[in-house]
Amino acid sequence: CSELIEPLPISKQQVLCCGTVFAVLWSIAGGLWAQGGLDASILFALNNAHFNDTFVTVIQLISRYGMAAIAGISLCYLVRAVIFNNPDDDKRLFLLIIFSFGIAGVGGDLLKLLFDRARPIVDHAGELSFLTSSGSPSFPSGHATKSAALALPFLFYAGYRGNFHQCIRILMVFIVLSVGFARIVLAAHYLSDVLAGIGLAFLCLPGAVVIGNKLLSKMASNKKLDTAAKRW
């Protein structure tokens, strides 16, 4: 317990990879927004009016509880780490999840104010079936940003091996994509909003690692990390 805490790994290649994904997704999102017609066509094609009530109910549940599901999975792993203290449980991961969610969430909300894009409910009032409402701007999607920000640290930094943990990773990816899909079906966002949100989460991940490492360096020992994990 007295061993010093190693920082979370971060390399130029990782930063470049995250930056590239951000650039690609934001380029596509910007193109869809600027072009307009394709973005709107996708929105109309996926609108909930085309699906039965059961499917729409499922979509509403995914939209409302998708982020909570990802956070719940991470919480189960954190509880396991605190109670059983297995060698495979890297408590640094959960600090990274906290910072990734916080930075991406705040950054996304600020970008909403900066871009101030109208929601589909404003642009297409009376043309679509709306089963959700929000007074905030549309770009980028907050649900897509925050769900991706919760999942990315686990996808790239969790050291768990084996088929079960690989299935958990696949489940997280499925939830993130389902949340983005749900926001379009419910006419809360355009596809460009969702792509921008996921891209933003990638961009914020290296920053979360840097900030997390600064805090880890102040803990000085694994004993303090164990105490912090219980607080988390």
Summary of the structure (lengths in Angstrom):
residues: 232
radius of gyration: 19.1
end to end distance: 18.5
largest distance: 63.9
contacts: 764
relative contact order: 0.21
helix: 75%
strand: 0%
